[in-house]
């Protein structure tokens, strides 16, 4: 067994430690529900690091923002601050292009080994579809991890480390609410969904799944009491094309 197959990942402090047979408690911070760690392919990780070092700067693309304009709330200050803040996050890729080893994650959570449940939606092993899906998933994990690190030092963004428990209207407890980040503005705490896309794939037809997930989080966030308008946000980007976009949206997005 490789050493990479026998480690845990603490989502709260990012500590990596050796797995114990009957304990998933982080030895560093004491968090009790750590995940089995899965090592990210180092070749893939370095591939994206070299991309960031050598390619042109990221640029803001208004297309997605404009597509969502009829589902954007009327709070102009909120919308302006969100767009400005997202631009600042992507600016940090440029500022840190020579030390991205500190920001691109080396491990991902292994849900299958942690929960014992098989991932759904996967085709037969070895198919081209599986390979493409794995590459897309790794790209998303790598860039989401970097953005999450950037969020730690931003005034308005806050990374979400662990699932947030909540009780639904029937008083049933759920533990599957985990947006990618919070956007904190004027007392509101808005859940944000982050999505990456392949080359020339940041197009309207590809946004549907992310919008649906974003709106799901918007509704669940009302259980925390900090988002009465059920707003949610989306950040979309294409590392190959060096484009990113974003929007704050409400339930009208479902009809677009």
Helices and strands as residue ranges (DSSP letters): G 3-5, E 7-9, E 16-18, E 35-39, H 42-54, E 59-60, H 63-67, G 69-71, H 76-95, G 100-102, E 107-109, H 111-115, H 128-151, E 157-159, E 164-167, E 173-177, E 181-185, E 188-196, G 204-206, H 208-220, G 221-224, E 232-238, E 243-249, G 251-255
